[in-house]
Every structure is written in structure tokens, then in C-alpha cells.
Amino acid sequence: MRNITVSVPDDVYRAARIAAAERGTSVSALVKEHLQELTMGEDVQAPARRKLLEALDEVGRKHPGFRAADNLPRDELYDRGLH
């Protein structure tokens, strides 16, 4: 295993220490995890995609049968037919 040295501004370091403490880990472990995700092909949009899918699942549970395709077209919604 290799060691690396990274220089960051003081405010970034403080925020990283707080984030690490909140997760019960170290700054080094956070950096290691980020670099592993970055180099292992982890899609940077994966967390946002997971949140979107979770939100869609929640909508599905609260509103069974909901389909976005069933929404009114924009012109009908605002009664702006193209005449």
C-alpha cells in the first residue's frame, strides 16, 4: 500500500474531519474510499440516480398506479392549444 500527501485549504480539512467524524471514520478512509470509487469505475451520478429511484419508489407506494406518461401534455395543462 502506498502513502500519498495531499494539501488542502484549512476550511476543507476542517469540513473533512467533521464529515469523517459524523461517519465514524477518518479523513484518510474517506479519501481512500473516494479514490477507489473514482478508479473502480463508480459512476459519479450513481448516488443521484439512487436517490431518484428511491423517490420514484416512494411516489409509487403513496400513489399506486401513478404513471408520468398519464400526465396532461403541457399545452393542455395550461390550455394553450397550438392554433
ZAPARO-219830 format. One record per residue (C-alpha): x, y, z; residue number from 1; residue in three letters. Coordinates in steps of 0.2 Angstrom, whole numbers. Layout:
// residues N
atom xx:X; yy:Y; zz:Z; nr:NUM; rest:ALA
...
***
This chain:
// residues 83
atom xx:0; yy:0; zz:0; nr:1; rest:MET
atom xx:6; yy:17; zz:-4; nr:2; rest:ARG
atom xx:5; yy:33; zz:6; nr:3; rest:ASN
atom xx:1; yy:50; zz:-3; nr:4; rest:ILE
atom xx:2; yy:68; zz:4; nr:5; rest:THR
atom xx:-12; yy:80; zz:-1; nr:6; rest:VAL
atom xx:-13; yy:98; zz:3; nr:7; rest:SER
atom xx:-30; yy:106; zz:5; nr:8; rest:VAL
atom xx:-36; yy:123; zz:12; nr:9; rest:PRO
atom xx:-39; yy:123; zz:31; nr:10; rest:ASP
atom xx:-58; yy:125; zz:29; nr:11; rest:ASP
atom xx:-58; yy:110; zz:18; nr:12; rest:VAL
atom xx:-48; yy:100; zz:30; nr:13; rest:TYR
atom xx:-59; yy:105; zz:45; nr:14; rest:ARG
atom xx:-75; yy:101; zz:35; nr:15; rest:ALA
atom xx:-67; yy:84; zz:30; nr:16; rest:ALA
atom xx:-63; yy:80; zz:48; nr:17; rest:ARG
atom xx:-81; yy:84; zz:53; nr:18; rest:ILE
atom xx:-88; yy:73; zz:39; nr:19; rest:ALA
atom xx:-77; yy:59; zz:44; nr:20; rest:ALA
atom xx:-82; yy:60; zz:62; nr:21; rest:ALA
atom xx:-100; yy:60; zz:58; nr:22; rest:GLU
atom xx:-97; yy:44; zz:48; nr:23; rest:ARG
atom xx:-86; yy:36; zz:62; nr:24; rest:GLY
atom xx:-71; yy:35; zz:51; nr:25; rest:THR
atom xx:-55; yy:45; zz:47; nr:26; rest:SER
atom xx:-51; yy:58; zz:33; nr:27; rest:VAL
atom xx:-39; yy:45; zz:26; nr:28; rest:SER
atom xx:-53; yy:32; zz:25; nr:29; rest:ALA
atom xx:-64; yy:45; zz:16; nr:30; rest:LEU
atom xx:-51; yy:49; zz:3; nr:31; rest:VAL
atom xx:-47; yy:31; zz:1; nr:32; rest:LYS
atom xx:-65; yy:27; zz:-2; nr:33; rest:GLU
atom xx:-67; yy:41; zz:-14; nr:34; rest:HIS
atom xx:-51; yy:36; zz:-24; nr:35; rest:LEU
atom xx:-57; yy:18; zz:-25; nr:36; rest:GLN
atom xx:-74; yy:24; zz:-32; nr:37; rest:GLU
atom xx:-66; yy:35; zz:-44; nr:38; rest:LEU
atom xx:-54; yy:22; zz:-51; nr:39; rest:THR
atom xx:-65; yy:7; zz:-50; nr:40; rest:MET
atom xx:-77; yy:15; zz:-62; nr:41; rest:GLY
atom xx:-90; yy:20; zz:-50; nr:42; rest:GLU
atom xx:-102; yy:31; zz:-59; nr:43; rest:ASP
atom xx:-102; yy:49; zz:-51; nr:44; rest:VAL
atom xx:-120; yy:50; zz:-55; nr:45; rest:GLN
atom xx:-124; yy:34; zz:-46; nr:46; rest:ALA
atom xx:-129; yy:42; zz:-29; nr:47; rest:PRO
atom xx:-141; yy:54; zz:-38; nr:48; rest:ALA
atom xx:-148; yy:40; zz:-48; nr:49; rest:ARG
atom xx:-151; yy:30; zz:-32; nr:50; rest:ARG
atom xx:-160; yy:45; zz:-24; nr:51; rest:LYS
atom xx:-171; yy:47; zz:-39; nr:52; rest:LEU
atom xx:-176; yy:29; zz:-39; nr:53; rest:LEU
atom xx:-179; yy:30; zz:-21; nr:54; rest:GLU
atom xx:-191; yy:45; zz:-23; nr:55; rest:ALA
atom xx:-200; yy:36; zz:-38; nr:56; rest:LEU
atom xx:-202; yy:21; zz:-27; nr:57; rest:ASP
atom xx:-210; yy:32; zz:-13; nr:58; rest:GLU
atom xx:-221; yy:40; zz:-26; nr:59; rest:VAL
atom xx:-227; yy:23; zz:-32; nr:60; rest:GLY
atom xx:-230; yy:17; zz:-14; nr:61; rest:ARG
atom xx:-240; yy:33; zz:-10; nr:62; rest:LYS
atom xx:-249; yy:34; zz:-26; nr:63; rest:HIS
atom xx:-252; yy:16; zz:-34; nr:64; rest:PRO
atom xx:-254; yy:16; zz:-52; nr:65; rest:GLY
atom xx:-246; yy:33; zz:-55; nr:66; rest:PHE
atom xx:-238; yy:35; zz:-72; nr:67; rest:ARG
atom xx:-229; yy:51; zz:-78; nr:68; rest:ALA
atom xx:-235; yy:46; zz:-95; nr:69; rest:ALA
atom xx:-253; yy:49; zz:-90; nr:70; rest:ASP
atom xx:-250; yy:67; zz:-86; nr:71; rest:ASN
atom xx:-258; yy:80; zz:-97; nr:72; rest:LEU
atom xx:-247; yy:87; zz:-111; nr:73; rest:PRO
atom xx:-240; yy:105; zz:-107; nr:74; rest:ARG
atom xx:-252; yy:114; zz:-119; nr:75; rest:ASP
atom xx:-267; yy:105; zz:-112; nr:76; rest:GLU
atom xx:-261; yy:108; zz:-94; nr:77; rest:LEU
atom xx:-260; yy:127; zz:-97; nr:78; rest:TYR
atom xx:-274; yy:127; zz:-110; nr:79; rest:ASP
atom xx:-263; yy:133; zz:-123; nr:80; rest:ARG
atom xx:-268; yy:124; zz:-139; nr:81; rest:GLY
atom xx:-257; yy:127; zz:-154; nr:82; rest:LEU
atom xx:-270; yy:136; zz:-165; nr:83; rest:HIS
***
